[in-house]
């Protein structure tokens, strides 16, 4: 959303007599600039500011003008207010659950709605979103959008001009993509840091951006950054999906050219199918292939106890993912994350709202966050989640065929330095029909461990066969569950991850 569209949206909320507008942001300076611009362009009003730590504050100078408690500040505006007033309340999230404050806010909000001689709009500005149930119907959330691509480019150009250095246009384009998802405040900080280091901004400064992104993740508490040890070659089989990912990797490597040519920015993929058959490994290998960070989203960590808190956490998680893009955002076992969608009850309603927000973001996103969603059981997910447009592709992962099992045995034996041409792979394949990739990895690991404890210098075919006999594959131990999974998968049209 451009800055003007954002301003128009805020103005429309005020014109529609939305009494309390909650602005979840830490960048008070940017909000003040927006309100000031709104007042100068269209609304003749007085802006009255209250800060939790300072009391009543002069809006322009930010100096404390009167030491008041929040309830006394609000009481002074409960009488008739013919001139339009904006009450800007900053960092009051810890106070608005107080019954007295709730009562005063409700009184002002309802009077603004029904009294033609009373014109007061309340803005609650805080980086923490806390909405008491009593005020839920009276509050509208206005989430300031991050700078657009053009807005970031203008910030870079203006910064270069102000500091009297030139910036290469091609690098400027790359820098713009790297800074997408940061706020104006954060972008200015990063540019200042890079400039202080060298007196200019150049390609080597992109490392600073990566460090800043890691800082954001560490502080968030809602996302987890994972180390990348597995490459796409560590995934046994699944060649059709791997070829598809390699093609997307080439697009991302030449993204600027691709977008100018008319190619869409890759959105992501969903991997469904049997447990232990490489879904999670593929998510990790995708980030390694793309050369970007791997971020895991745990939806359970988003759930909060206050109204609107869970949705705020979801917006924050998405915003952080966008800030650190390009990246791979992995949502593991997504069917568990969004279980209970459409059912009645408080927690289910929250989950449904989170799901709706996530779906809308998937559909509309135009950034370099590549989403990898993995699922064992898609029967729990509503059909709209699997509709084209949410993901670039949906792949089905099944139990590995003979060629794929051969590849998996080789990968794990070579990784541990125990591969030998003396091993009769044909015998192993005959005895591992219906085994998953995880089953085969376990067989190799246990065989090597047993050989080590027995003092053997190498392992042979018989050692592996003995371990196969002692291993019950997932296809047997979860036989009924596998049958149910197959039935649910038959109802959707998905592309197989392996070539026929």
Buried (B, 14 or more C-beta within 10 A) or exposed (E): EEBEEBBEEBBEBBEEEBBBBBBBBBBBEBBBEBBEBBBEEEBEBEBBBBBBEBBBBEBEEEEBBEEBBBEBBBBEBEEEBEEBBBBBBBBBBEBBBBEEBBEBBBBBBEBBEEEEEBBBBBBBBBBEBBBBEBBEEBBBBBBBBBBBBEBBBEBBBEBBEEEEBEBEEEBBBBBBBBBBBBBBBBBEEBBEBBBEEEEBBBEEBBEBBEEBBEEBBEEBEBBBBBEBEBEBEBBBBBBBBBEBBEEBBEBBEEBEEBBEEEEEBBBBBBBBBBBBBBBBBBBBBBBBBBEBBBBBBEBEBBBBEBBBBBBBBBBBBBBBBBBBBBBBBBBBBBBEBBBBBEEEEEEBBBBBBBBBBBBEBBEEBEBBBBBBBBBBBBEBBBEEBBEEEBBBBBBBBBBBBBBBBBBBBBBBBEEEEBBEEEBBBEBBBEEBEEBBBBBBBBBBEBBBEBBEEEEEEEBBBEBBBBBBEEBEBBBEEBEEBBEEBEEBBEEBEBEBBBEE
